[in-house]
Amino acid sequence: MDELILFSNKPTANVFKAIGFLVHIVNDEEELLEILKEKSKNVKIIAYDTHFNSFFNEYAKKQKDIYPLYLSLPLDEKDNGKALSEMKESIRKSIGIDLL
């Protein structure tokens, strides 16, 4: 269960427990940082609400290992378009072509 972690500021994110995520409902970036300091070395994916995009963009830049992978999830309907655009851009940068 410690291979998949999800961070959100919305209690509705608890639904991700059903597919194996360890869900943390957090209020601010300080709380995020405390939990990340204690995370297991076995973590493969850290998913997070788009509310925390700026935090994780900076945090991921400091990473030296291939894992964990960071995945932004739009948990608000208003964030769907933005998240899709970011995902498309990320894929384009990774492989050099537009897939979506």
Z-matrix of the N, CA and C atoms (Angstrom, degrees):
N
C 1 1.446
C 2 1.521 1 110.84
N 3 1.301 2 118.40 1 -19.33
C 4 1.460 3 118.85 2 -178.18
C 5 1.523 4 112.66 3 -87.26
N 6 1.329 5 118.45 4 9.14
C 7 1.459 6 120.69 5 176.26
C 8 1.520 7 112.31 6 -84.23
N 9 1.320 8 117.43 7 -22.69
C 10 1.464 9 123.32 8 -178.20
C 11 1.524 10 109.15 9 -124.12
N 12 1.330 11 115.75 10 121.50
C 13 1.462 12 120.51 11 179.79
C 14 1.524 13 108.52 12 -126.42
N 15 1.318 14 115.75 13 142.25
C 16 1.458 15 121.61 14 176.87
C 17 1.524 16 109.02 15 -128.33
N 18 1.333 17 115.61 16 133.04
C 19 1.455 18 122.39 17 175.45
C 20 1.519 19 109.01 18 -114.90
N 21 1.326 20 115.47 19 133.19
C 22 1.455 21 120.36 20 176.61
C 23 1.523 22 108.76 21 -152.20
N 24 1.310 23 115.20 22 162.91
C 25 1.455 24 120.09 23 172.40
C 26 1.528 25 110.37 24 -105.10
N 27 1.336 26 116.56 25 11.23
C 28 1.463 27 121.99 26 -177.97
C 29 1.532 28 110.22 27 -118.47
N 30 1.327 29 117.62 28 127.20
C 31 1.468 30 120.74 29 178.53
C 32 1.524 31 113.74 30 -59.83
N 33 1.325 32 118.63 31 -23.05
C 34 1.463 33 120.84 32 178.96
C 35 1.531 34 112.10 33 -63.85
N 36 1.322 35 117.61 34 -16.53
C 37 1.463 36 121.26 35 179.04
C 38 1.523 37 111.93 36 -66.07
N 39 1.319 38 117.48 37 -16.42
C 40 1.468 39 120.46 38 179.54
C 41 1.522 40 112.95 39 -59.13
N 42 1.322 41 117.08 40 -16.87
C 43 1.460 42 120.61 41 177.58
C 44 1.542 43 111.02 42 -60.73
N 45 1.337 44 117.63 43 -25.65
C 46 1.459 45 121.56 44 -179.77
C 47 1.528 46 112.99 45 -69.92
N 48 1.315 47 117.03 46 -12.56
C 49 1.475 48 120.20 47 174.74
C 50 1.531 49 110.05 48 -61.76
N 51 1.326 50 116.10 49 -31.94
C 52 1.461 51 121.43 50 -177.98
C 53 1.526 52 112.68 51 -63.44
N 54 1.337 53 117.94 52 -24.05
C 55 1.466 54 120.03 53 179.41
C 56 1.527 55 111.98 54 -108.50
N 57 1.330 56 115.80 55 16.50
C 58 1.453 57 119.28 56 170.33
C 59 1.512 58 117.85 57 101.06
N 60 1.329 59 118.32 58 6.09
C 61 1.460 60 120.42 59 178.24
C 62 1.521 61 110.49 60 -82.29
N 63 1.313 62 116.09 61 143.65
C 64 1.449 63 122.90 62 167.15
C 65 1.523 64 104.82 63 -87.53
N 66 1.320 65 117.48 64 111.85
C 67 1.462 66 122.22 65 -171.60
C 68 1.528 67 110.08 66 -99.05
N 69 1.333 68 115.14 67 131.18
C 70 1.457 69 121.91 68 174.54
C 71 1.527 70 107.79 69 -118.89
N 72 1.325 71 115.61 70 120.62
C 73 1.456 72 120.73 71 174.01
C 74 1.529 73 105.98 72 -94.01
N 75 1.326 74 116.16 73 114.60
C 76 1.457 75 121.08 74 -174.99
C 77 1.524 76 109.87 75 -122.91
N 78 1.317 77 115.20 76 157.49
C 79 1.460 78 120.23 77 -177.35
C 80 1.515 79 113.54 78 -103.26
N 81 1.325 80 116.74 79 -28.12
C 82 1.460 81 118.42 80 -176.03
C 83 1.530 82 110.71 81 -151.15
N 84 1.324 83 115.10 82 174.72
C 85 1.459 84 121.32 83 -175.68
C 86 1.530 85 112.70 84 -69.67
N 87 1.329 86 117.81 85 -28.92
C 88 1.466 87 120.36 86 176.95
C 89 1.518 88 110.62 87 -63.43
N 90 1.311 89 115.74 88 -42.44
C 91 1.466 90 120.97 89 178.19
C 92 1.533 91 110.38 90 -64.06
N 93 1.328 92 116.23 91 -41.08
C 94 1.465 93 121.60 92 175.98
C 95 1.526 94 111.05 93 -56.98
N 96 1.310 95 115.67 94 -49.11
C 97 1.459 96 121.80 95 -177.17
C 98 1.523 97 111.55 96 -61.19
N 99 1.311 98 117.55 97 -40.84
C 100 1.468 99 121.35 98 178.41
C 101 1.528 100 111.30 99 -61.08
N 102 1.321 101 116.16 100 -44.50
C 103 1.468 102 120.22 101 -179.96
C 104 1.525 103 110.26 102 -67.47
N 105 1.322 104 117.75 103 -41.45
C 106 1.461 105 121.09 104 -179.03
C 107 1.531 106 112.07 105 -64.72
N 108 1.312 107 117.68 106 -31.41
C 109 1.465 108 121.27 107 177.17
C 110 1.525 109 111.22 108 -63.97
N 111 1.329 110 116.39 109 -30.53
C 112 1.462 111 122.02 110 -176.39
C 113 1.526 112 113.36 111 -95.79
N 114 1.321 113 117.80 112 -0.40
C 115 1.469 114 119.51 113 -173.79
C 116 1.529 115 111.64 114 -65.98
N 117 1.295 116 114.31 115 152.66
C 118 1.452 117 122.44 116 179.80
C 119 1.530 118 111.13 117 -71.56
N 120 1.298 119 116.24 118 154.42
C 121 1.471 120 121.49 119 175.41
C 122 1.529 121 111.26 120 -71.78
N 123 1.330 122 117.15 121 -13.49
C 124 1.473 123 121.76 122 -177.65
C 125 1.525 124 113.67 123 -83.83
N 126 1.317 125 117.76 124 -3.00
C 127 1.466 126 120.70 125 -176.70
C 128 1.525 127 109.96 126 -65.62
N 129 1.326 128 115.73 127 126.49
C 130 1.475 129 121.83 128 180.00
C 131 1.523 130 112.06 129 -103.42
N 132 1.335 131 117.03 130 -36.26
C 133 1.467 132 121.18 131 -178.31
C 134 1.520 133 109.40 132 -133.90
N 135 1.323 134 114.73 133 130.93
C 136 1.454 135 121.21 134 170.72
C 137 1.522 136 106.32 135 -115.29
N 138 1.322 137 114.88 136 110.96
C 139 1.462 138 120.80 137 176.81
C 140 1.530 139 107.43 138 -98.49
N 141 1.319 140 115.06 139 151.03
C 142 1.461 141 118.19 140 -178.45
C 143 1.517 142 110.06 141 -151.82
N 144 1.306 143 113.88 142 152.68
C 145 1.460 144 122.33 143 175.92
C 146 1.526 145 108.47 144 -65.78
N 147 1.308 146 117.48 145 143.84
C 148 1.460 147 121.14 146 -179.73
C 149 1.531 148 112.02 147 -58.82
N 150 1.305 149 117.36 148 -16.67
C 151 1.468 150 121.87 149 175.47
C 152 1.532 151 110.84 150 -57.36
N 153 1.327 152 117.08 151 -29.55
C 154 1.458 153 122.50 152 -177.31
C 155 1.530 154 113.48 153 -102.50
N 156 1.324 155 118.10 154 19.16
C 157 1.473 156 121.57 155 -178.10
C 158 1.522 157 113.26 156 -54.13
N 159 1.308 158 117.96 157 -50.12
C 160 1.467 159 119.70 158 -175.59
C 161 1.521 160 111.49 159 -63.46
N 162 1.327 161 117.64 160 -38.78
C 163 1.459 162 121.07 161 178.18
C 164 1.529 163 110.48 162 -61.42
N 165 1.340 164 116.82 163 -50.43
C 166 1.460 165 119.83 164 -175.64
C 167 1.527 166 112.66 165 -73.19
N 168 1.318 167 118.23 166 -27.55
C 169 1.463 168 119.44 167 174.84
C 170 1.519 169 110.11 168 -61.27
N 171 1.323 170 117.34 169 -43.42
C 172 1.469 171 121.49 170 178.12
C 173 1.522 172 111.39 171 -72.29
N 174 1.316 173 116.89 172 -41.06
C 175 1.466 174 121.43 173 -178.30
C 176 1.530 175 111.03 174 -63.31
N 177 1.316 176 117.21 175 -41.68
C 178 1.469 177 121.62 176 -178.08
C 179 1.525 178 111.70 177 -67.90
N 180 1.318 179 118.29 178 -28.12
C 181 1.466 180 121.22 179 179.23
C 182 1.526 181 111.88 180 -63.89
N 183 1.322 182 116.62 181 -26.41
C 184 1.470 183 121.69 182 -178.39
C 185 1.522 184 112.41 183 -85.08
N 186 1.322 185 116.52 184 -6.82
C 187 1.462 186 121.24 185 -176.54
C 188 1.517 187 110.99 186 -75.26
N 189 1.319 188 116.00 187 137.60
C 190 1.458 189 121.53 188 179.70
C 191 1.530 190 112.57 189 -107.62
N 192 1.319 191 117.07 190 -22.01
C 193 1.461 192 121.79 191 -178.14
C 194 1.526 193 110.70 192 -93.08
N 195 1.325 194 115.60 193 164.22
C 196 1.463 195 120.66 194 178.53
C 197 1.534 196 111.27 195 -71.51
N 198 1.327 197 116.84 196 -32.16
C 199 1.469 198 121.70 197 178.38
C 200 1.512 199 109.39 198 -110.97
N 201 1.287 200 118.01 199 149.12
C 202 1.454 201 128.45 200 2.91
C 203 1.528 202 112.32 201 -82.70
N 204 1.316 203 113.82 202 159.44
C 205 1.454 204 121.56 203 171.74
C 206 1.523 205 107.43 204 -88.00
N 207 1.306 206 117.03 205 145.95
C 208 1.457 207 121.57 206 -178.95
C 209 1.518 208 109.24 207 -109.03
N 210 1.325 209 116.18 208 131.65
C 211 1.458 210 122.25 209 -175.09
C 212 1.524 211 110.02 210 -131.50
N 213 1.314 212 116.43 211 114.51
C 214 1.459 213 121.93 212 177.89
C 215 1.527 214 109.45 213 -84.05
N 216 1.326 215 116.42 214 129.13
C 217 1.465 216 121.61 215 -179.63
C 218 1.520 217 110.57 216 -118.96
N 219 1.328 218 117.68 217 128.30
C 220 1.465 219 120.07 218 177.03
C 221 1.527 220 110.04 219 -79.95
N 222 1.306 221 117.16 220 103.31
C 223 1.458 222 120.67 221 -179.44
C 224 1.524 223 111.96 222 -95.05
N 225 1.333 224 117.09 223 -2.14
C 226 1.462 225 123.24 224 171.90
C 227 1.515 226 107.50 225 -114.00
N 228 1.307 227 116.98 226 140.29
C 229 1.460 228 120.31 227 -179.76
C 230 1.530 229 111.73 228 -59.44
N 231 1.326 230 117.48 229 -33.83
C 232 1.464 231 120.74 230 -179.56
C 233 1.528 232 112.52 231 -66.34
N 234 1.339 233 117.80 232 -19.38
C 235 1.467 234 121.91 233 -178.67
C 236 1.528 235 113.72 234 -91.41
N 237 1.326 236 117.94 235 -6.09
C 238 1.472 237 120.93 236 -175.98
C 239 1.522 238 113.14 237 -56.54
N 240 1.308 239 118.57 238 -50.09
C 241 1.470 240 122.01 239 -178.04
C 242 1.512 241 111.87 240 -63.32
N 243 1.310 242 116.77 241 -43.40
C 244 1.465 243 121.63 242 179.45
C 245 1.522 244 110.76 243 -63.25
N 246 1.321 245 117.27 244 -44.96
C 247 1.460 246 121.16 245 -179.05
C 248 1.528 247 111.06 246 -64.76
N 249 1.324 248 117.34 247 -39.65
C 250 1.457 249 120.42 248 178.63
C 251 1.520 250 110.71 249 -64.59
N 252 1.323 251 116.86 250 -41.89
C 253 1.471 252 121.05 251 178.10
C 254 1.528 253 110.78 252 -62.00
N 255 1.340 254 116.76 253 -42.69
C 256 1.463 255 120.41 254 179.25
C 257 1.525 256 111.54 255 -65.77
N 258 1.338 257 116.55 256 -38.69
C 259 1.453 258 120.27 257 179.13
C 260 1.534 259 110.18 258 -65.61
N 261 1.323 260 117.00 259 -43.37
C 262 1.462 261 120.95 260 178.33
C 263 1.523 262 110.83 261 -60.37
N 264 1.320 263 116.38 262 -43.53
C 265 1.461 264 120.91 263 -179.95
C 266 1.527 265 111.27 264 -65.58
N 267 1.314 266 116.65 265 -39.67
C 268 1.459 267 121.24 266 178.53
C 269 1.531 268 111.12 267 -63.40
N 270 1.330 269 116.76 268 -42.92
C 271 1.465 270 121.21 269 178.15
C 272 1.517 271 109.74 270 -64.76
N 273 1.326 272 117.26 271 -44.06
C 274 1.456 273 121.14 272 179.83
C 275 1.531 274 110.55 273 -60.33
N 276 1.307 275 117.70 274 -42.63
C 277 1.474 276 120.77 275 179.25
C 278 1.526 277 111.30 276 -67.88
N 279 1.334 278 116.84 277 -36.20
C 280 1.464 279 120.22 278 -177.23
C 281 1.521 280 112.75 279 -70.32
N 282 1.326 281 116.67 280 -44.41
C 283 1.464 282 118.41 281 -173.80
C 284 1.526 283 114.25 282 -115.51
N 285 1.327 284 116.55 283 -6.20
C 286 1.451 285 119.77 284 173.72
C 287 1.515 286 116.66 285 86.66
N 288 1.358 287 117.66 286 3.38
C 289 1.467 288 119.87 287 177.58
C 290 1.534 289 109.12 288 -137.00
N 291 1.316 290 116.34 289 159.46
C 292 1.459 291 121.07 290 175.80
C 293 1.508 292 108.89 291 -89.02
N 294 1.338 293 116.70 292 117.35
C 295 1.455 294 121.33 293 177.66
C 296 1.517 295 112.38 294 -94.50
N 297 1.310 296 116.66 295 -31.44
C 298 1.469 297 120.24 296 -175.14
C 299 1.508 298 111.08 297 -105.75
